[in-house]
Amino acid sequence: MKRKMENANSNVKSLQTDVKKLSAKVEEYDRTIQQYSDICNGITGNNNDFDKRLLSIEQEISRLHCARDEITTKLQHTKESVTDVQWRGMRGNLLFCGIQEATNYFTEGENCEQKIQNFIKKNLPLIAQYQ
């Protein structure tokens, strides 16, 4: 019986040693899991920061697209206005060559419309037919 008790004590001590080793391994695994958890939390935090930055950048890009569209529209209107002003300016500055100017405007007067009509009839007979 003594031998059985010693054997049992030996088995108990062996089990206690195994339990201590397992406890140490479990603690080591717990620490490792905690480290991985901390790393994952850090990555999640970084992802959230990146998501916020990305959203901010996307909003800024959208704002810039709107501004570009507005500027393009204003530029088109400006081009149209410049073209209109140029056209009106050119219309007011028509030059007719070959028409003699009156030398004395105050006494003779000058009938510009009549001179232009005569010029058209004389030099542009095809156009004169349609008038």
C-alpha positions as CSV (number, residue, x, y, z in Angstrom):
1,M,0.0,0.0,0.0
2,K,2.9,2.3,0.7
3,R,4.2,1.6,-2.7
4,K,0.8,2.4,-4.2
5,M,0.8,5.7,-2.2
6,E,4.2,6.6,-3.4
7,N,3.2,5.7,-6.9
8,A,0.0,7.8,-6.5
9,N,2.1,10.7,-5.1
10,S,4.5,10.4,-8.0
11,N,1.6,10.4,-10.4
12,V,0.1,13.4,-8.6
13,K,3.4,15.3,-8.7
14,S,3.7,14.4,-12.4
15,L,0.2,15.7,-13.0
16,Q,0.9,18.9,-11.0
17,T,4.0,19.5,-13.1
18,D,2.0,18.9,-16.3
19,V,-0.7,21.2,-15.1
20,K,1.9,23.9,-14.3
21,K,3.4,23.5,-17.8
22,L,-0.1,23.7,-19.3
23,S,-1.0,26.7,-17.2
24,A,2.3,28.4,-18.4
25,K,1.4,27.6,-22.0
26,V,-2.1,28.8,-21.6
27,E,-0.8,32.1,-20.1
28,E,1.7,32.4,-23.0
29,Y,-1.2,31.8,-25.5
30,D,-3.3,34.4,-23.7
31,R,-0.5,36.9,-23.9
32,T,0.0,36.1,-27.6
33,I,-3.7,36.4,-28.3
34,Q,-3.8,39.7,-26.5
35,Q,-0.9,41.0,-28.6
36,Y,-2.7,39.9,-31.8
37,S,-5.8,41.6,-30.5
38,D,-3.9,44.8,-29.9
39,I,-2.4,44.6,-33.4
40,C,-5.9,44.0,-34.9
41,N,-7.3,47.0,-32.9
42,G,-4.4,49.1,-34.2
43,I,-5.1,48.0,-37.8
44,T,-8.9,48.7,-37.3
45,G,-8.1,52.1,-36.0
46,N,-5.8,52.8,-39.0
47,N,-8.5,51.6,-41.3
48,N,-11.0,53.9,-39.8
49,D,-8.5,56.8,-40.2
50,F,-7.9,55.8,-43.8
51,D,-11.7,55.6,-44.4
52,K,-12.2,59.1,-43.0
53,R,-9.3,60.5,-45.1
54,L,-10.7,58.7,-48.2
55,L,-14.1,60.1,-47.6
56,S,-12.7,63.6,-47.2
57,I,-10.6,63.3,-50.3
58,E,-13.6,62.0,-52.3
59,Q,-15.7,65.0,-51.1
60,E,-12.9,67.4,-52.1
61,I,-12.7,65.7,-55.5
62,S,-16.4,66.1,-55.9
63,R,-16.2,69.7,-54.9
64,L,-13.4,70.3,-57.4
65,H,-15.4,68.6,-60.2
66,C,-18.3,70.9,-59.5
67,A,-16.0,73.9,-59.5
68,R,-14.4,72.8,-62.8
69,D,-17.9,72.4,-64.4
70,E,-18.9,75.8,-63.2
71,I,-15.7,77.4,-64.5
72,T,-16.2,75.6,-67.8
73,T,-19.7,76.9,-68.1
74,K,-18.5,80.4,-67.3
75,L,-15.7,80.1,-69.8
76,Q,-18.1,79.0,-72.5
77,H,-20.4,82.0,-71.7
78,T,-17.4,84.3,-71.8
79,K,-16.3,82.9,-75.2
80,E,-19.9,83.4,-76.5
81,S,-19.9,87.0,-75.1
82,V,-16.6,87.8,-76.7
83,T,-17.7,86.3,-80.0
84,D,-20.9,88.4,-79.8
85,V,-19.0,91.6,-79.0
86,Q,-16.4,90.9,-81.7
87,W,-19.3,90.3,-84.2
88,R,-21.0,93.5,-83.2
89,G,-17.8,95.4,-83.4
90,M,-17.0,94.1,-86.9
91,R,-20.6,94.7,-88.0
92,G,-20.1,98.4,-87.0
93,N,-16.8,98.6,-88.7
94,L,-17.7,97.4,-92.2
95,L,-15.4,98.8,-94.9
96,F,-16.4,99.3,-98.5
97,C,-13.7,99.9,-101.0
98,G,-14.0,101.7,-104.3
99,I,-16.7,104.1,-103.1
100,Q,-15.6,107.7,-103.4
101,E,-16.2,109.7,-100.3
102,A,-17.7,113.1,-100.5
103,T,-15.2,115.9,-100.2
104,N,-17.5,118.5,-98.7
105,Y,-19.8,116.9,-96.2
106,F,-21.4,120.1,-95.0
107,T,-22.7,121.3,-98.3
108,E,-23.2,118.2,-100.3
109,G,-24.2,115.7,-97.7
110,E,-23.6,112.1,-98.4
111,N,-26.2,109.5,-98.9
112,C,-24.3,106.4,-97.8
113,E,-27.2,104.0,-98.3
114,Q,-27.6,105.1,-101.9
115,K,-23.9,104.8,-102.6
116,I,-23.9,101.3,-101.2
117,Q,-27.0,100.3,-103.2
118,N,-25.4,101.6,-106.4
119,F,-22.1,99.8,-105.6
120,I,-24.0,96.5,-105.1
121,K,-26.0,96.9,-108.3
122,K,-22.8,97.7,-110.2
123,N,-20.3,95.2,-108.7
124,L,-22.5,92.5,-107.3
125,P,-25.4,92.0,-109.9
126,L,-26.4,88.6,-108.6
127,I,-27.0,89.9,-105.1
128,A,-28.9,92.9,-106.5
129,Q,-31.4,90.6,-108.1
130,Y,-32.6,89.3,-104.8
131,Q,-33.1,92.6,-103.2
